[in-house]
Amino acid sequence: MYFLALIADYDGTIAHHSTVDAETLKALTRVKQSGRKLVLITGRILPDLKRVFPEIGIFDLVVAENGALLYNPRTKEETALAPAPPPDLVDCLKSLKVEPLAVGRTIVATWEPHENVVLKAIRELGLEHQIIFNKGAVMVLPPNINKASGLSEALRILNIAPQCAVGVGDAENDHAFLLRCGCAVAVSNAIDAVKQKVDWVTKGDHGTGVRELVDRLIENDLNDVARAFPRHSITLGTDMKTKDEIALSPYFGSTLICGISGGGKSTTVTGLLESMMQRGLQSCVIDPEGDYGPSEDWVVLGDAKAQPQADDVLELLRRPGHNVVVNMLAFSMPDRPLFFMRLLPDIVKQRARSGRPQWLVIDEAHHMLPTSWEPAIHTLPKDLPATLMVTVHPAQLSKHALQTVNAALVVGKHPDQAFAEFSEAIGEPIENVPGGELEKGTGYFWRRGDRTPRLIKLVRPVQDRKRHARKYAKGHLDESLQFYFRGPHNRLKLRAQNLSVFLQMAEGVDDETWQHHLKGGDYSRWFRETIKDKDMADEAETVEQEAGIVPEESRARIREIVDRRYTGPASEQQ
């Protein structure tokens, strides 16, 4: 269940001529019974609302006075979200014979054509108050107070992400709160300006339209209409043939991003994370190899020495605005999937309650969900919406994980092989995939139901974070990517799992072994082909080709080249 709350306007939406009919009340009761929350949002003053709507207790929370007052029907508690009306303004409007005139805890309201008189009074008194219209009603409120601000407070209390709320309304003052919701709906009697902005317009008016919405919400969580509103999707790229935008929807299954090391997976994921943050969407990154260093954009839990704690991860994810990276370097390789599979059910439960984190990124997914790990059968949910699984080869990933995949992106070399592995694993044909190597910044994108993937130009991240630097400096590279000091007679097998270990071994190996790899160009080759740092490789190659250089000097120069970029104090501060 993606949509966890229904946010409904009163007049003109659930109510017709101030009354909510019995069938609409039954529909709202069905929403509650489905496990979702109900929030009523209205411009009315609370005593007036209680008078015309005695069934108010069906709602979990009420946002009254156009966002200025929060009311809990269960506890009867009222919370003012803005200061009381200025007495001078109320006295002035009374003296000007503005009638009718309603005064609430914060709001002052009347009807057209008194808006000009109200505006003149606000100006003469030097107030910052604003006028909000609602089908003839004229409401005066403090600055920055509207239905959207009131809804934000209500959802904070309910601990539900706005993207997981469905809003339905009909009038000018509903614009703000509707666009705050993940799905915005207008009943058919809504004004045209509202209809033009929402994601979906019901066929029925007033309560009939609300019942139509409720039926779809309960029947399929709005899946049949969700494809039509892309406001909360994340742009992945552009189809190079049709120029259509390709986006990842948070409402459906997971997305697989695969390709060889250096093929562009990291750049793609970085760009997607930037898009999430720009939209205010919370993300949680599972980082088994320490690729994501400290950043102002996220909180990193765990490091090479300290293991992250599941309770700390969940506590941070309960707070809107906190993006979390779970660094697993301190766990042994076999223990990383064990920790992840203990953590994942709790993340899924938290999503079911609050909708957060909105996006889950599983880096090096073949380590977290390997083919050999049977507990995945019982732990993995059947659906993993808004999830990115990043891996080198799909064949190394659990088939149970691949069954949750709704879309796949392949970058780098041999896209035909990657799609062949994926196609076999999920039992769905994917045809006409070229081989060779893809141009940087492009990829082949496939979505379930397609027979042929599309070549797309990927969105580039605004900033190059060089997030692999930490992995190469102090992480644990796969055995195939590590540097091996073998010596001239191939008798040694000293493995450097990262650049820091490489420098330690460089100090300890004998001169003959050091010089053998230096003169063979092995250091620059490793920097170029594995570390993917052309500039560092070029500098190292200069050292390797220098005639007559002694081991002591070549070691020092290679160390300086690596330290400057990855392992020294300056690089750690970047």
Summary of the structure (lengths in Angstrom):
residues: 574
radius of gyration: 29.6
end to end distance: 40.8
largest distance: 103.0
contacts: 1916
relative contact order: 0.08
helix: 40%
strand: 21%
